[in-house]
Amino acid sequence: MAINVNTVYQTVLLILNKEQRGYMTPTEFNSIGTQVQLEIFEKYFEDINQQIRVPQTDTDYADRVESLDEKIAIFKTFGPANYTTIGGLSYFTLPAVDSYGSQASVYKLGTVLYNNETQVQRVDRTDFYHIDRSLLTKPTTSFPVYLYENQYLYVKPTTIISLINVDYIRKPISPIWGFSVGTLGQYIYNSNSYDVTNEPTGSLNFELHSSEQTELILKILIYAGIVIRDPNIIQAAAQQVANDEANKKS
């Protein structure tokens, strides 16, 4: 499902060098690739909000909401929140590692569960501070609530100090076109998986759905045109992106 980082980089270089327009270094590519991947990823949520207002077809593979959800599903995960008490203040911190053992920074918080079976209801600050005043609304372990602020979860009743799990959408991991430098100063691609300790010159593929490869390349070319100061590259790539966006919404 992932998009091969070397395929994207070589395609970008091929387009740039076809008419000797310029060159993009691996460092430039990695920085731009990270930005473009994040732009495409963040746009999913705007697009899905637009599509749920539009009647969808029941034809297999043609439902746009389902297609967007399939792209977002790559980043869906879950993990345990960690209970912390500092200076008399108690809260849960969001997981830095998900239940699969992978580093997974939280981008959007989803369902919060207590003991893997009871959904914890999210409330705003006002309700959180006043909810204990009535026996009818007072939180219990059967009907717990939480306040989410500053990436912390404040849970009531306060007797809950463990067994809080969260479903969430994680941030994409930045792509890396890894390389070593040859005897002639050339960049040599390292296809091994990046590891900060054992393989620091390795690579990481883009995490986007494979269907995004064309848009990914075009948007990288837009930034490449800025880097090499070629307005023709910017204009051509931007026009193709605009055409593709129009086709998606028509």
C-alpha positions as CSV (number, residue, x, y, z in Angstrom):
1,M,0.0,0.0,0.0
2,A,2.9,2.4,0.7
3,I,4.4,4.5,-2.0
4,N,8.1,3.7,-2.7
5,V,10.2,6.7,-1.8
6,N,12.8,5.9,-4.5
7,T,10.2,5.6,-7.2
8,V,8.9,9.1,-6.3
9,Y,12.3,10.7,-6.1
10,Q,13.6,9.2,-9.4
11,T,10.4,10.3,-11.2
12,V,10.8,13.8,-9.9
13,L,14.4,13.9,-11.0
14,L,13.5,12.5,-14.4
15,I,10.9,15.2,-15.0
16,L,13.3,18.0,-13.7
17,N,16.3,16.7,-15.7
18,K,14.4,15.9,-18.9
19,E,14.8,19.5,-20.1
20,Q,17.8,20.2,-17.8
21,R,15.7,22.4,-15.5
22,G,17.6,21.7,-12.4
23,Y,18.2,19.2,-9.6
24,M,16.8,18.4,-6.2
25,T,19.1,17.0,-3.5
26,P,18.0,14.2,-1.3
27,T,17.9,16.5,1.7
28,E,15.6,18.9,-0.2
29,F,13.5,16.0,-1.4
30,N,13.1,14.6,2.1
31,S,12.0,17.9,3.5
32,I,9.6,18.6,0.7
33,G,8.3,15.1,0.7
34,T,7.4,15.4,4.4
35,Q,5.5,18.6,3.8
36,V,3.6,17.3,0.8
37,Q,2.6,14.0,2.5
38,L,1.3,16.0,5.5
39,E,-0.7,18.3,3.2
40,I,-2.4,15.4,1.4
41,F,-3.0,13.7,4.7
42,E,-4.6,16.7,6.3
43,K,-6.8,17.3,3.3
44,Y,-8.5,13.9,3.8
45,F,-10.5,15.3,6.7
46,E,-11.7,18.4,4.8
47,D,-12.6,16.2,1.8
48,I,-14.6,13.6,3.9
49,N,-16.6,16.4,5.5
50,Q,-17.5,17.6,2.1
51,Q,-18.4,14.2,0.7
52,I,-20.7,13.1,3.6
53,R,-23.0,15.9,2.5
54,V,-23.2,14.4,-1.0
55,P,-25.3,11.3,-1.9
56,Q,-23.0,8.4,-2.5
57,T,-23.2,5.6,-5.1
58,D,-23.7,2.0,-3.9
59,T,-21.5,0.7,-6.7
60,D,-18.5,-1.3,-5.5
61,Y,-15.3,0.8,-5.2
62,A,-17.1,4.0,-6.2
63,D,-18.2,5.3,-2.8
64,R,-16.0,8.4,-2.2
65,V,-16.6,8.4,1.6
66,E,-15.5,4.8,1.8
67,S,-12.5,5.5,-0.4
68,L,-11.4,8.4,1.8
69,D,-11.9,6.3,4.9
70,E,-9.7,3.6,3.4
71,K,-6.9,6.1,2.9
72,I,-7.3,7.4,6.5
73,A,-7.5,3.8,7.9
74,I,-3.7,3.5,7.2
75,F,-3.2,5.9,10.1
76,K,-5.9,4.5,12.5
77,T,-4.5,2.9,15.7
78,F,-5.0,2.5,19.4
79,G,-3.1,2.3,22.6
80,P,-3.1,2.7,26.4
81,A,-3.1,6.2,28.1
82,N,-0.7,6.5,31.0
83,Y,-1.8,7.8,34.4
84,T,0.3,10.6,35.9
85,T,0.2,12.6,39.1
86,I,2.3,15.8,39.4
87,G,1.9,18.4,42.1
88,G,-1.5,17.1,43.1
89,L,-2.8,17.2,39.5
90,S,-3.8,13.8,38.0
91,Y,-4.3,13.1,34.3
92,F,-3.7,10.6,31.6
93,T,-1.1,11.2,28.9
94,L,-1.7,10.1,25.3
95,P,0.2,7.1,24.1
96,A,3.5,7.7,22.3
97,V,3.6,4.0,21.3
98,D,0.5,2.2,20.1
99,S,-0.6,-1.3,21.0
100,Y,1.4,-2.7,18.0
101,G,4.6,-1.4,19.5
102,S,5.1,1.3,16.9
103,Q,5.9,5.0,17.5
104,A,2.6,6.8,16.8
105,S,2.0,10.4,17.7
106,V,-1.6,11.4,18.1
107,Y,-3.1,13.6,15.4
108,K,-6.8,13.2,16.1
109,L,-8.3,11.7,19.2
110,G,-11.1,9.1,18.6
111,T,-13.0,6.9,21.1
112,V,-11.8,6.7,24.7
113,L,-12.6,3.5,26.5
114,Y,-12.4,2.4,30.1
115,N,-11.5,-1.2,30.7
116,N,-12.0,-1.9,27.0
117,E,-15.7,-1.9,27.2
118,T,-17.1,1.3,28.6
119,Q,-17.0,4.4,26.4
120,V,-15.8,7.5,28.2
121,Q,-17.9,10.6,27.3
122,R,-16.1,13.8,26.3
123,V,-17.3,17.0,27.9
124,D,-16.2,20.6,27.9
125,R,-14.5,22.4,30.7
126,T,-17.7,23.9,32.2
127,D,-19.5,20.6,32.3
128,F,-16.4,18.8,33.6
129,Y,-16.2,21.1,36.7
130,H,-19.9,21.1,37.5
131,I,-20.9,17.5,36.6
132,D,-20.3,16.3,40.2
133,R,-23.0,18.6,41.6
134,S,-26.0,16.4,40.7
135,L,-26.5,12.8,41.6
136,L,-28.1,12.3,38.2
137,T,-25.0,13.5,36.3
138,K,-22.3,12.5,38.7
139,P,-19.8,10.3,36.8
140,T,-19.3,6.7,37.8
141,T,-17.2,3.8,36.5
142,S,-20.2,2.8,34.4
143,F,-20.7,6.3,33.0
144,P,-17.2,8.0,33.1
145,V,-16.4,11.4,31.5
146,Y,-13.2,13.1,30.4
147,L,-11.9,16.6,29.6
148,Y,-9.3,16.8,26.8
149,E,-7.0,19.8,27.0
150,N,-3.3,20.3,26.2
151,Q,-3.1,16.7,25.0
152,Y,-4.0,15.4,28.4
153,L,-7.1,13.4,29.5
154,Y,-8.7,14.4,32.8
155,V,-11.0,11.5,33.8
156,K,-13.9,11.4,36.3
157,P,-14.6,9.6,38.6
158,T,-11.1,10.1,39.9
159,T,-11.0,6.5,41.1
160,I,-10.1,5.6,37.6
161,I,-6.3,5.5,37.5
162,S,-5.7,2.8,34.9
163,L,-7.3,0.9,32.0
164,I,-7.9,3.9,29.8
165,N,-7.4,3.1,26.1
166,V,-7.7,5.5,23.2
167,D,-8.5,5.0,19.5
168,Y,-6.8,7.7,17.4
169,I,-5.4,8.7,14.1
170,R,-1.6,9.0,14.2
171,K,0.6,11.4,12.3
172,P,2.3,10.2,9.2
173,I,5.9,9.2,9.6
174,S,8.2,11.4,7.5
175,P,9.6,9.7,4.4
176,I,13.4,9.3,4.0
177,W,15.3,8.7,0.8
178,G,18.4,7.3,2.5
179,F,21.8,7.3,0.9
180,S,25.5,7.1,1.2
181,V,28.0,9.2,-0.8
182,G,30.1,7.4,-3.4
183,T,33.7,7.9,-4.3
184,L,32.7,10.4,-7.1
185,G,30.5,12.3,-4.7
186,Q,27.3,10.7,-6.1
187,Y,24.3,9.8,-4.0
188,I,23.8,6.0,-3.6
189,Y,20.3,4.9,-2.6
190,N,20.0,2.8,0.5
191,S,16.9,0.6,0.2
192,N,17.3,-0.8,3.8
193,S,14.7,0.2,6.3
194,Y,15.8,3.3,8.3
195,D,16.8,2.7,11.9
196,V,18.3,5.5,13.9
197,T,20.8,3.1,15.6
198,N,21.6,0.3,13.2
199,E,20.7,1.8,9.8
200,P,20.9,5.6,9.9
201,T,21.4,5.9,6.2
202,G,18.3,3.7,5.4
203,S,15.0,4.8,3.8
204,L,11.4,5.1,4.8
205,N,8.6,5.0,2.2
206,F,5.7,7.4,2.0
207,E,2.8,6.1,4.1
208,L,0.1,7.4,1.8
209,H,-2.3,5.1,-0.1
210,S,-0.8,4.0,-3.4
211,S,-3.5,5.9,-5.3
212,E,-1.9,9.1,-4.2
213,Q,1.3,8.6,-6.0
214,T,0.5,10.9,-9.0
215,E,-0.7,13.8,-6.8
216,L,2.3,13.3,-4.5
217,I,4.7,13.7,-7.4
218,L,2.9,16.7,-8.8
219,K,2.9,18.5,-5.5
220,I,6.6,17.8,-4.9
221,L,7.2,19.2,-8.4
222,I,5.5,22.4,-7.4
223,Y,7.9,22.9,-4.5
224,A,10.8,21.8,-6.7
225,G,9.9,24.6,-9.1
226,I,10.1,27.1,-6.3
227,V,13.5,25.6,-5.2
228,I,15.0,25.8,-8.7
229,R,13.1,29.0,-9.5
230,D,11.3,27.7,-12.5
231,P,7.8,29.1,-12.9
232,N,7.0,26.7,-15.8
233,I,7.4,23.7,-13.5
234,I,5.2,25.3,-10.9
235,Q,2.5,26.3,-13.4
236,A,2.4,22.9,-15.2
237,A,2.3,20.8,-12.0
238,A,-0.2,23.2,-10.3
239,Q,-2.6,23.0,-13.3
240,Q,-2.5,19.2,-13.3
241,V,-3.2,19.1,-9.5
242,A,-6.2,21.5,-10.0
243,N,-7.5,19.3,-12.9
244,D,-7.3,16.2,-10.7
245,E,-9.1,18.0,-7.8
246,A,-11.8,19.1,-10.1
247,N,-12.3,15.5,-11.4
248,K,-12.5,14.2,-7.8
249,K,-15.3,16.6,-7.0
250,S,-17.3,16.4,-10.2
